Amino acid sequence: MPGFPRKAVVLLSGGLDSTTTLAIAQSDGFDVHAMTFRYGQRHAVEVEAARRVAAHFGVSHHMVVDIDLRVFAGSALTGDADVPKNRRIEEMSRGIPATYVPARNTIFLSFALAWAEALTCVDIFIGVNALDYSGYPDCRLEYIEAFQRLANLATKASVEGGRHVVIHAPLITLRKADIIRRGLELGVDYSLTSSCYDPGPRGEPCGLCDSCLLREKGFAEAGIEDPIRYAGKAAGGARVPCKMGVIRKGEPDSQSRQPERMFSE
């Protein structure tokens, strides 16, 4: 309706990337409807982080969906297998790790698409990243483009109503340091977020899994102290293994911020 902001569905895990994505959607003028999944993940503390983030940004609606992906097995995030720890940064883009959850982003985006159609909106935001990431196939540019094509073939709103679904992936070409800088520009409080794949009993991040290491690397490259405390480490005090050795807080980042990617056919 004229004079009202456009609605958007934002996939919100409670982690650094999805929180920054929500902030971007809101700064772009969208009326945010956030969707979070409790899918049997061992790091269910992220659901509470998502609640904190949604409340902080005052989203119009925050839906927490219960689905049990443990029935499919095959992932260290939903089963008993060990979460990989202490991997070097270059290892993370070499093969698909044990933390991959079968078809997770396809499932999440399908739920988001259904809700978007029910809300009569066409904009969906997802915080995938194809640079500082663990090698998941459903975080790549070609996957997002393919899902958008599917969305525009699979919904009544597109086929009969002529509404064109757009999958926004504003972080897909950004380094973690640039994601953090962008979030801070938009007022993100990263102390509200949770990134760890294998948190302790009180929700404290392990500091050793891929997600923790990539987060630490991003804050170090951005020259900014991470506001969360890792198990056995003071806030902002971690040293991060990477391809070129050890990155320390305050070292420059080689990548400049790039524009948002969204995919229109």
Legacy VTK file of the C-alpha trace (Angstrom):
# vtk DataFile Version 3.0
C-alpha trace
ASCII
DATASET POLYDATA
POINTS 265 float
0.000 0.000 0.000
1.243 3.493 -0.783
2.798 5.169 2.227
3.551 1.895 3.984
6.960 0.176 4.011
7.363 -2.983 1.976
7.333 -6.176 3.990
10.282 -8.549 3.931
10.921 -11.940 5.477
14.383 -12.135 7.054
15.930 -15.449 8.072
17.349 -14.803 11.534
19.515 -17.403 13.260
20.768 -15.088 16.004
24.300 -15.139 14.615
26.499 -12.329 13.374
25.633 -12.601 9.680
21.865 -12.922 9.965
21.723 -10.081 12.502
23.647 -7.794 10.155
21.330 -8.840 7.325
18.296 -7.896 9.413
19.836 -4.495 10.124
20.452 -3.960 6.403
16.872 -4.887 5.517
15.530 -2.489 8.119
17.867 0.300 7.010
16.632 -0.216 3.443
13.145 0.633 4.657
11.608 -2.825 4.869
9.023 -3.829 7.452
10.865 -6.860 8.827
9.207 -10.166 9.627
11.900 -12.401 11.100
11.906 -16.200 10.944
14.032 -18.416 13.206
14.278 -22.215 13.304
14.618 -24.543 16.250
15.632 -27.610 14.265
17.337 -29.820 16.817
20.667 -28.010 16.636
23.113 -28.531 19.486
23.658 -24.767 19.556
19.997 -23.990 20.352
21.266 -21.020 22.382
21.156 -19.174 19.054
17.347 -19.188 19.231
17.460 -17.073 22.374
20.002 -14.822 20.670
17.553 -14.414 17.787
14.844 -13.390 20.242
17.163 -10.747 21.707
18.051 -9.422 18.273
14.418 -9.298 17.109
13.425 -7.403 20.254
16.378 -5.013 19.876
15.329 -4.073 16.355
11.613 -4.038 17.108
10.639 -6.241 14.171
6.967 -6.451 13.298
6.796 -10.184 13.853
9.275 -12.826 14.966
8.261 -16.394 14.179
10.153 -19.326 15.722
9.492 -22.492 13.717
9.988 -25.950 15.210
11.201 -28.607 12.786
13.327 -31.623 13.663
16.171 -32.089 11.200
17.740 -34.699 13.494
15.574 -37.300 11.761
17.841 -37.060 8.711
21.087 -37.413 10.711
24.248 -36.637 8.776
25.410 -33.521 10.655
27.575 -32.756 13.668
25.177 -29.890 14.464
22.203 -32.205 14.977
23.866 -35.455 16.048
26.567 -36.864 18.284
29.524 -36.449 15.930
32.274 -34.087 17.062
32.207 -30.530 15.775
35.515 -29.855 13.955
37.815 -27.655 16.035
41.037 -25.698 15.500
40.888 -25.855 11.712
43.064 -23.431 9.804
41.206 -20.869 7.712
42.327 -22.355 4.390
40.990 -25.765 5.459
37.486 -24.372 5.833
37.011 -23.806 2.108
38.395 -27.249 1.242
35.501 -29.696 1.146
32.189 -29.726 2.976
32.589 -30.118 6.768
30.758 -32.379 9.214
28.687 -29.384 10.394
26.822 -29.281 7.069
23.108 -29.941 7.676
21.493 -31.650 4.662
19.577 -29.117 2.547
19.221 -26.735 5.504
19.092 -23.453 3.576
16.717 -24.974 1.012
14.381 -25.943 3.854
14.700 -22.545 5.527
14.172 -20.600 2.308
11.139 -22.739 1.455
9.525 -21.813 4.779
10.451 -18.171 4.217
8.957 -18.293 0.725
5.677 -19.714 2.045
5.439 -17.018 4.716
6.326 -14.291 2.231
3.544 -15.439 -0.088
1.073 -15.469 2.814
2.196 -11.929 3.743
1.836 -10.855 0.089
5.464 -9.764 -0.015
8.193 -10.670 -2.476
11.402 -9.829 -0.613
13.348 -12.460 1.331
16.682 -11.774 3.044
19.272 -14.405 3.907
22.705 -13.806 5.468
24.757 -16.298 3.441
28.394 -15.513 2.728
30.659 -17.153 0.144
34.017 -15.712 1.224
34.646 -16.178 4.962
32.625 -19.385 5.334
32.908 -23.129 5.960
32.395 -24.323 2.384
28.664 -25.045 2.541
27.192 -25.522 -0.966
23.971 -23.676 -0.082
25.848 -20.445 0.721
27.071 -19.874 -2.843
25.917 -17.294 -5.379
24.761 -19.910 -7.884
22.604 -21.562 -5.241
20.846 -18.290 -4.357
20.244 -17.506 -8.028
18.830 -20.993 -8.589
16.490 -20.762 -5.591
15.168 -17.430 -6.816
14.362 -19.002 -10.189
12.574 -21.833 -8.393
10.607 -19.384 -6.232
9.295 -17.605 -9.290
8.156 -20.895 -10.831
6.669 -22.407 -7.696
4.283 -19.834 -6.209
0.800 -18.726 -7.151
1.819 -15.134 -6.434
4.442 -15.326 -9.171
2.628 -17.458 -11.736
-0.810 -15.840 -11.515
-0.184 -12.628 -9.656
2.903 -11.492 -11.561
4.805 -10.777 -8.352
8.536 -11.352 -8.730
10.261 -12.876 -5.709
13.684 -11.412 -4.913
16.176 -13.226 -2.697
18.437 -10.622 -1.100
21.886 -11.845 -0.051
23.605 -8.590 0.930
26.616 -10.277 2.559
27.490 -12.818 -0.085
30.556 -10.976 -1.434
31.735 -9.422 1.832
34.590 -10.446 4.100
33.638 -10.989 7.742
35.455 -7.799 8.765
33.359 -5.773 6.324
30.176 -7.413 7.546
31.066 -6.362 11.090
31.891 -2.808 10.039
28.613 -2.534 8.139
26.667 -3.841 11.119
28.277 -1.362 13.472
27.404 1.455 11.070
23.783 0.324 11.368
23.789 0.088 15.153
24.117 -3.683 15.581
24.986 -4.757 19.112
27.022 -7.905 18.508
26.930 -8.792 22.212
23.358 -9.955 21.537
24.459 -12.525 18.970
25.642 -16.117 19.204
27.838 -17.718 16.520
29.284 -20.834 18.141
28.516 -24.333 16.822
29.407 -26.037 20.114
28.676 -23.719 23.052
29.241 -24.625 26.680
26.522 -25.403 29.226
25.915 -21.708 29.937
25.957 -20.797 26.248
29.562 -19.584 26.243
31.210 -19.946 22.805
33.992 -22.496 22.490
36.319 -20.221 20.510
37.584 -23.211 18.490
34.904 -24.215 15.971
34.860 -22.828 12.418
32.190 -20.286 13.223
34.028 -18.942 16.286
37.330 -18.760 14.401
35.792 -16.915 11.456
34.084 -14.502 13.824
37.332 -13.879 15.739
39.184 -13.398 12.451
36.591 -10.841 11.310
36.806 -8.763 14.473
40.605 -8.948 14.428
40.803 -7.782 10.799
38.307 -5.010 11.499
40.428 -3.839 14.446
37.415 -4.055 16.739
37.022 -5.937 20.014
34.459 -8.720 19.985
32.015 -7.990 22.831
31.392 -11.643 23.634
33.633 -13.774 25.849
34.960 -17.104 24.639
35.562 -20.085 26.906
38.936 -19.557 28.584
39.594 -16.243 26.833
39.014 -12.613 27.709
36.736 -10.651 25.375
38.673 -9.494 22.343
41.804 -11.313 23.467
41.899 -14.243 21.082
44.587 -14.917 18.523
43.222 -16.348 15.313
44.942 -18.885 13.049
44.731 -18.017 9.357
46.391 -18.746 6.050
49.112 -16.168 6.477
49.860 -17.042 10.095
48.183 -15.210 12.969
45.978 -12.160 12.545
45.931 -9.805 15.517
43.343 -7.231 16.350
44.083 -4.027 14.474
45.720 -5.482 11.362
44.232 -4.073 8.133
41.759 -6.018 6.040
42.579 -6.442 2.375
38.975 -6.375 1.182
36.890 -3.231 0.924
33.135 -3.317 1.382
31.228 -4.246 -1.747
27.635 -3.418 -2.674
24.665 -5.612 -1.779
23.912 -8.493 -4.103
20.297 -9.200 -4.890
19.176 -11.298 -7.781
16.627 -10.228 -10.366
15.911 -12.190 -13.484
LINES 1 266
265 0 1 2 3 4 5 6 7 8 9 10 11 12 13 14 15 16 17 18 19 20 21 22 23 24 25 26 27 28 29 30 31 32 33 34 35 36 37 38 39 40 41 42 43 44 45 46 47 48 49 50 51 52 53 54 55 56 57 58 59 60 61 62 63 64 65 66 67 68 69 70 71 72 73 74 75 76 77 78 79 80 81 82 83 84 85 86 87 88 89 90 91 92 93 94 95 96 97 98 99 100 101 102 103 104 105 106 107 108 109 110 111 112 113 114 115 116 117 118 119 120 121 122 123 124 125 126 127 128 129 130 131 132 133 134 135 136 137 138 139 140 141 142 143 144 145 146 147 148 149 150 151 152 153 154 155 156 157 158 159 160 161 162 163 164 165 166 167 168 169 170 171 172 173 174 175 176 177 178 179 180 181 182 183 184 185 186 187 188 189 190 191 192 193 194 195 196 197 198 199 200 201 202 203 204 205 206 207 208 209 210 211 212 213 214 215 216 217 218 219 220 221 222 223 224 225 226 227 228 229 230 231 232 233 234 235 236 237 238 239 240 241 242 243 244 245 246 247 248 249 250 251 252 253 254 255 256 257 258 259 260 261 262 263 264
